[in-house]
Amino acid sequence: MTTTVYYTYIECPLGRMFVEGDGHFVTGLYLPQHKGWPGPDASWHQADPLFVAVRAQLAEYFAGERQQFDVPLKLAGTPFQRRVWEDLVRIPFGTTITYGELAQRVAKPNGSRAVGHANGRNPISIIVPCHRVVGADGKLTGYGGGVDKKQWLLAMERRAKATDRDLLDIAQVASDGTPHDRVASAAAR
């Protein structure tokens, strides 16, 4: 039995992303010029309405308003790859871990390279945040969408996280009885 593959394109600050799925699950999300991605097959069907939730959640993410996704995913890969990808989702928004730390998390303490290989095969960029994994020295290493896009995503998440902290600080000040005009001027900064 053949599964029908559906797809759509979604515009984002990084360009035109490609999203694919089977009608129930997202099975792929690729950034523009994604390394190793050949593009849609002639037998695939463009079906924009099937991806409304993905489109909305990605728009919220790029606006800094969403830190976790809840669209249904189907991760097709080896058991080890799926274990790595499932752990990627647990990396908090706006933070990074090293390949070595990820290897520890998936119970393969000497498997930094294997983890890096699995990470590089992640078919669902951003939603399964492989961009949050960095080299042991903290440097940005390979990324299927391009290291420049990895850098952009991490910077965007850090800015959004910093804004959330600023708003929390302002809310705490306001709850402490600070006059409203001082809170408003702090928010304007």
C-alpha positions in Angstrom: 0.0 0.0 0.0 1.4 3.4 -1.0 1.0 6.4 1.2 0.0 9.6 -0.4 2.4 12.4 0.3 1.1 15.9 0.7 3.0 19.1 0.9 2.9 22.9 1.2 5.3 25.8 1.2 5.5 28.2 4.1 7.1 31.6 3.9 9.2 32.5 6.9 12.0 35.0 7.8 14.5 32.5 6.5 12.8 32.1 3.1 10.4 29.5 1.7 10.2 26.3 3.8 8.8 23.0 2.5 6.5 20.9 4.7 5.4 17.4 3.9 3.0 15.0 5.5 0.7 12.1 5.1 -2.6 13.9 5.8 -2.4 13.2 9.5 1.2 13.7 10.5 4.0 16.1 9.6 6.8 13.9 8.1 9.2 16.6 6.9 10.1 20.3 7.2 13.0 21.6 5.2 14.5 25.1 5.1 15.4 26.7 1.8 18.5 25.1 0.1 18.4 22.3 2.7 21.3 20.0 2.2 20.4 16.7 0.6 16.8 17.4 0.1 15.7 16.8 -3.5 12.3 18.5 -3.5 8.8 17.1 -4.0 8.3 14.0 -6.2 5.9 14.3 -9.1 3.5 12.0 -7.4 3.1 14.2 -4.3 0.0 16.5 -3.9 0.1 20.1 -2.8 -2.5 20.5 -0.1 -2.2 23.8 1.7 -5.3 23.3 4.0 -3.8 20.1 5.6 -1.0 22.3 7.0 -3.0 25.2 8.6 -1.9 24.2 12.2 1.8 23.9 11.2 1.7 27.3 9.4 0.1 29.0 12.4 2.5 27.5 14.9 5.5 28.3 12.8 4.3 31.9 12.5 4.0 32.1 16.3 7.4 30.6 16.7 9.0 33.1 14.4 7.2 35.9 16.2 8.8 34.7 19.4 5.4 33.7 20.8 5.7 29.8 20.7 8.4 27.8 22.4 7.0 24.3 21.8 5.0 22.7 19.0 2.1 20.4 19.3 1.4 19.3 15.7 1.4 15.5 15.2 4.7 14.2 13.9 5.8 10.9 12.3 9.5 10.4 12.6 10.7 7.8 10.1 14.2 6.5 10.8 16.2 3.8 12.6 15.3 3.2 16.3 18.5 5.1 17.3 17.7 8.1 15.0 14.2 8.3 16.4 15.6 8.2 20.0 17.9 11.1 19.2 15.1 13.1 17.4 12.7 12.5 20.3 15.3 13.8 22.7 15.9 16.9 20.6 12.4 18.0 21.3 13.3 18.1 25.1 16.0 20.7 24.6 14.4 23.9 26.0 13.7 26.9 23.7 16.6 29.3 23.6 19.2 26.9 25.0 21.8 24.7 23.4 23.5 21.4 24.4 26.5 19.7 22.9 26.6 16.5 20.9 28.3 14.9 23.8 25.5 15.9 26.2 22.9 14.6 23.7 24.9 11.3 23.5 24.7 11.0 27.3 20.9 11.7 27.2 20.3 8.8 24.7 22.5 6.4 26.7 25.4 6.3 24.2 28.1 8.2 26.1 30.8 7.7 23.6 28.5 8.3 20.6 28.9 12.0 19.8 29.6 11.2 16.2 26.6 8.8 15.9 24.4 11.4 17.5 25.7 14.0 15.1 25.0 11.8 12.2 21.4 11.1 13.4 21.0 14.8 14.1 22.0 15.6 10.6 19.3 13.2 9.2 16.5 14.9 11.2 13.7 15.3 8.6 11.7 17.9 10.6 13.7 21.0 11.1 12.7 23.6 13.7 9.9 21.6 15.2 12.4 18.9 16.1 15.1 21.5 17.0 18.4 20.0 15.8 19.6 23.5 15.5 20.0 23.6 19.4 22.9 21.1 19.3 26.4 22.6 19.1 30.0 21.4 19.2 31.9 20.6 22.4 33.5 24.0 22.3 30.2 25.8 21.9 30.8 26.5 18.2 28.1 26.1 15.6 28.7 23.0 13.5 27.0 21.6 10.5 23.3 22.1 9.9 21.3 20.8 7.0 19.6 24.2 6.4 23.0 25.9 6.6 25.0 27.2 9.6 23.9 30.7 8.9 20.3 29.7 9.4 21.2 27.8 12.6 22.9 30.9 13.9 19.8 33.0 13.0 17.4 30.5 14.7 19.5 30.4 17.9 19.8 34.2 18.0 16.0 34.6 17.4 15.2 32.2 20.3 17.6 34.0 22.7 16.0 37.4 21.8 12.5 36.0 22.4 13.6 34.4 25.7 15.2 37.6 26.8 12.0 39.5 26.0 10.0 37.0 28.0 12.3 37.5 31.0 12.0 41.3 30.7 8.2 41.1 30.6 8.3 38.8 33.7 10.5 41.3 35.5 8.1 44.1 34.6 5.1 42.0 35.8 6.9 41.3 39.1 7.7 45.0 39.6 4.0 45.9 38.9 2.8 43.3 41.4 5.1 44.9 44.0 3.2 48.2 43.8 5.4 50.1 41.4 3.4 53.0 39.8 1.9 52.0 36.4 3.8 54.8 34.6 7.2 53.4 35.7 6.1 49.9 34.5 5.0 51.3 31.2 8.3 53.2 30.7 10.2 50.0 31.5 8.2 48.1 28.9 8.9 50.7 26.3 12.7 50.2 26.6 
